[in-house]
Each structure stands twice: as structure tokens, then as C-alpha cells.
């Protein structure tokens, strides 16, 4: 049976959300791929404390970067790391 509500581990949810932003930006649907923590929280449903902890860990593992104005994104050079992380941790 298929569910319309997909459940992901928080780090994977954050990465998938930011990957979708990258795609929307490349396709011209969004002006930029960077996202504020508040927007990531509302887009993923991951609450603030969990979001901050996960983003901090992803930054340390070089899966994410943040811009000068505090927005987060997945840099192109991290795409393979992110792919491997999602595959290995979505079990």
C-alpha cells in the first residue's frame, strides 16, 4: 500500500528538501536555491531544535553550506556525498 505522507529521517528530509530547491532553481522555478532555517522547518515539518541539530551535523560532514545571510544549500561539489549519505541512511 502506498502512503501519501512520506516519512524520512530528519537529515534525509532536510537534504531532499534542499535538493528539490536546487532543481527548482536550475529549472527557473525559484530565483535561488538557498533557504532560511524557518523555511526549511515549514517545508519539511522538522521542528526547530531538531532542525538546528541536524543542520549543524550536516554542516560538519560537509553536506551543506550556508551563505553569508544564514541560508543553507547543498553545494555542487557535495552532491555525490549527499547521494551516498541518503542511500546508506535511508534504511
C-alpha positions in Angstrom: 0.0 0.0 0.0 1.3 3.5 -0.8 1.0 6.4 1.6 0.7 10.0 0.5 2.7 11.1 3.6 6.3 10.1 3.2 8.3 9.8 6.4 12.0 10.4 6.3 14.7 10.6 8.9 15.2 14.3 9.7 18.7 14.7 8.0 17.4 12.9 4.9 14.3 15.1 4.8 16.4 18.3 5.0 18.7 17.0 2.2 15.8 16.1 0.0 14.2 19.4 0.6 17.4 21.3 -0.3 17.9 19.1 -3.4 14.5 19.9 -4.6 15.3 23.6 -4.2 18.4 23.1 -6.3 16.3 21.5 -9.0 13.7 24.3 -8.9 16.4 26.9 -9.2 18.1 25.1 -12.1 14.7 24.8 -13.9 13.9 28.5 -13.3 11.0 27.8 -10.9 12.8 29.6 -8.0 15.1 32.6 -8.0 17.6 31.0 -5.6 18.3 27.6 -4.1 19.3 28.9 -0.6 16.8 28.5 2.2 16.4 30.1 5.6 16.0 27.7 8.6 12.5 28.9 9.1 11.6 27.9 5.5 13.2 24.5 5.8 11.2 24.0 9.0 7.9 24.9 7.4 8.8 22.9 4.2 9.8 19.7 6.0 7.8 19.8 9.2 11.0 19.2 11.2 10.8 21.3 14.4 13.4 24.0 15.2 15.6 22.1 17.8 15.8 19.0 15.7 16.4 21.1 12.6 19.2 23.1 14.1 20.9 19.9 15.4 20.7 18.1 12.1 21.8 21.1 10.1 24.8 21.5 12.4 25.8 17.9 11.9 25.3 18.1 8.1 27.5 21.2 8.0 30.2 19.4 9.9 30.0 16.5 7.5 30.3 19.0 4.6 26.9 18.0 3.1 25.6 21.6 3.4 27.0 25.1 3.3 25.5 28.3 4.5 25.5 31.7 2.8 26.5 35.0 4.4 22.9 35.7 5.3 22.4 32.4 7.1 20.6 30.5 4.3 21.5 26.9 3.6 22.2 25.0 0.4 23.9 21.9 -1.0 26.9 22.9 -3.0 27.5 21.1 -6.3 30.7 19.5 -5.1 28.8 17.8 -2.3 26.2 16.1 -4.5 27.9 12.7 -4.6 28.4 12.8 -0.8 24.7 13.6 -0.3 23.6 10.8 -2.7 25.8 8.3 -0.8 24.5 9.6 2.6 20.9 9.2 1.5 21.3 5.7 0.1 23.3 4.5 3.2 21.0 6.1 5.8 17.5 5.5 4.4 17.1 2.1 5.9 
